[in-house]
Amino acid sequence: MTQKIQEIEENVKVNNMQDLYNGVIRNEREDLQTDPTKIIDVWKRYFDKLLNVHNGEQTKEFEIYTTEPWIPEPSEIEVEMSIKKFKKFK
């Protein structure tokens, strides 16, 4: 920890802000974290909270309406007939 304090003091002296904050992060309680494993945990909790907005709750499914009419997939026979037509007019 004393090594980290010395690094911070040196970066303040030379006005090196990028390295000053490199490897330092605040957790949810506003405590500074410098341990890499704790920093990873802070980021993990942050992104879990950010990306899991529903917290495992059942979400409603919505029907999506478009202006395009629904056209069913062609059957195998329709595809074969279309291919035969193309071969005729080569």
C-alpha positions as CSV (number, residue, x, y, z in Angstrom):
1,M,0.0,0.0,0.0
2,T,2.9,2.4,0.8
3,Q,4.2,1.7,-2.7
4,K,0.9,2.8,-4.2
5,I,0.8,5.9,-2.1
6,Q,4.3,6.8,-3.3
7,E,3.3,6.2,-6.9
8,I,0.3,8.5,-6.4
9,E,2.4,11.2,-4.8
10,E,4.9,11.0,-7.7
11,N,2.2,11.3,-10.3
12,V,0.7,14.3,-8.5
13,K,4.1,16.0,-8.5
14,V,4.6,15.6,-12.3
15,N,1.0,16.3,-13.0
16,N,0.5,12.8,-14.6
17,M,-3.3,12.4,-14.2
18,Q,-3.6,9.4,-16.4
19,D,-1.3,7.2,-14.3
20,L,-2.6,8.9,-11.1
21,Y,-6.0,7.2,-11.5
22,N,-4.8,4.0,-13.2
23,G,-5.6,1.1,-11.0
24,V,-7.8,3.0,-8.6
25,I,-11.6,2.9,-8.5
26,R,-14.3,3.7,-6.0
27,N,-16.8,1.1,-4.9
28,E,-20.5,1.6,-4.1
29,R,-19.6,2.9,-0.6
30,E,-17.2,5.5,-2.2
31,D,-14.2,3.6,-0.8
32,L,-11.0,3.6,-2.9
33,Q,-10.1,0.2,-4.3
34,T,-6.6,-0.6,-5.6
35,D,-6.4,-4.3,-5.4
36,P,-7.0,-5.7,-9.0
37,T,-9.3,-8.5,-7.8
38,K,-11.5,-6.0,-5.9
39,I,-11.5,-3.6,-8.9
40,I,-12.8,-6.5,-11.1
41,D,-15.5,-7.2,-8.5
42,V,-16.5,-3.6,-8.5
43,W,-16.8,-3.6,-12.3
44,K,-18.7,-6.9,-12.2
45,R,-21.3,-5.6,-9.8
46,Y,-21.6,-2.4,-11.8
47,F,-22.2,-4.2,-15.1
48,D,-24.5,-6.7,-13.4
49,K,-26.6,-3.8,-12.1
50,L,-26.5,-2.0,-15.4
51,L,-27.3,-4.8,-17.8
52,N,-29.7,-6.9,-15.6
53,V,-32.4,-4.3,-15.3
54,H,-35.1,-6.9,-14.9
55,N,-33.3,-8.7,-12.1
56,G,-34.6,-12.1,-13.2
57,E,-38.3,-11.0,-13.4
58,Q,-40.5,-12.4,-16.0
59,T,-40.7,-9.8,-18.9
60,K,-43.8,-9.3,-21.0
61,E,-43.6,-10.4,-24.6
62,F,-44.9,-7.9,-27.2
63,E,-46.2,-8.6,-30.6
64,I,-44.4,-6.6,-33.2
65,Y,-46.4,-5.3,-36.1
66,T,-44.9,-4.3,-39.4
67,T,-46.3,-2.8,-42.5
68,E,-45.1,-5.8,-44.5
69,P,-47.6,-8.5,-45.0
70,W,-46.7,-12.0,-43.6
71,I,-45.8,-14.3,-46.5
72,P,-45.4,-17.9,-45.7
73,E,-42.3,-19.8,-46.8
74,P,-42.6,-21.4,-50.2
75,S,-43.2,-25.1,-50.2
76,E,-40.7,-27.6,-51.8
77,I,-43.0,-28.1,-54.8
78,E,-43.2,-24.3,-55.4
79,V,-39.4,-24.0,-55.3
80,E,-39.0,-26.9,-57.8
81,M,-41.6,-25.4,-60.2
82,S,-39.8,-22.0,-60.1
83,I,-36.5,-23.7,-60.8
84,K,-38.0,-25.5,-63.8
85,K,-39.4,-22.2,-65.2
86,F,-35.9,-20.7,-65.0
87,K,-34.4,-23.6,-66.9
88,K,-36.9,-23.2,-69.7
89,F,-36.1,-19.6,-70.3
90,K,-32.3,-19.9,-70.2
